[in-house]
Amino acid sequence: NYAEFTVIAADEIAAMPESLDYVHAAAAPLVLITAWEGLYERARIRAGQDVLIHAGAGGVGHVAIQLASLRGVRVITTVGSEEKAELVKELGADEVILYREQDLVEAVNTLTDGRGADVVFDTVGGDVFKQSIEATAHYGDLVTLLDPGTDINWKEARNRNLRIGFELMLTPMLRDLPRARANHVDILNACASLIDAGQLNIHVSEVLSLDQAALAHQQIEEGHTTGKQVLSITA
């Protein structure tokens, strides 16, 4: 991904949205495919549901909020600061939980009259996944981008009759699945139409030069970023 040039098969490419510059177009594919597959294909969200999206101001989270809103759901999201809370509200979040100040499960249950969220989209993993089990409604969907690990209370998930889903947008590449690669192109084409129609935005918080790659990783790991960072070869 950090190469100046690369080679790719023509049928695995989608044209960039006409309304985006190269920086925003470069920031879009991974997060769009991840959020689209996780919400639309794994969780199969539908109008009227309560959908909890973790880390709503993050790379995947900020487009997940918008894609969820387009399906007519009530979007609940978690963020770490008031500044990020303002951003996610602008993106379409209906309810915001400040996870550093509020108990996640208690906050979700309060917002849903004790039921829990119909769908939980976990972009963080670890303890967040563990807590999400009790924040998911009975017969609900819990989709994660991460490996949950071994110390999980699967008994509670089973008693709630949860459907657990995993989302890894790299699977078509890792397992050489042409049909799934074609689906990614379809997703990007659909998202390009939404972007050009002004219904979907890519938030780029910072553009860094390639020699600042280590700094970019450090900031991401420390949770100091919003939206996407972009490394520019020419910056």
Stockholm file with secondary structure:
# STOCKHOLM 1.0

chainA/1-235         NYAEFTVIAADEIAAMPESLDYVHAAAAPLVLITAWEGLYERARIRAGQDVLIHAGAGGVGHVAIQLASLRGVRVITTVGSEEKAELVKELGADEVILYREQDLVEAVNTLTDGRGADVVFDTVGGDVFKQSIEATAHYGDLVTLLDPGTDINWKEARNRNLRIGFELMLTPMLRDLPRARANHVDILNACASLIDAGQLNIHVSEVLSLDQAALAHQQIEEGHTTGKQVLSITA
#=GR chainA/1-235 SS CCCSCCCCCGGGCCCCCTTCCHHHHHHSHHHHHHHHIIIIIISCCCTTCEEEESSTTSHHHHHHHHHHHHTTCEEEEEESSHHHHHHHHHHTCSEEEETTTSCHHHHHHHHTTTSCEEEEEESSCTHHHHHHHHHEEEEEEEEESSCCCSCCCHHHHHHTTCEEEECCTTHHHHTTCHHHHHHHHHHHHHHHHHHHTTSCCCCEEEEEEGGGHHHHHHHHHTTCCCSEEEEESCC
#=GC SS_cons         CCCSCCCCCGGGCCCCCTTCCHHHHHHSHHHHHHHHIIIIIISCCCTTCEEEESSTTSHHHHHHHHHHHHTTCEEEEEESSHHHHHHHHHHTCSEEEETTTSCHHHHHHHHTTTSCEEEEEESSCTHHHHHHHHHEEEEEEEEESSCCCSCCCHHHHHHTTCEEEECCTTHHHHTTCHHHHHHHHHHHHHHHHHHHTTSCCCCEEEEEEGGGHHHHHHHHHTTCCCSEEEEESCC
//
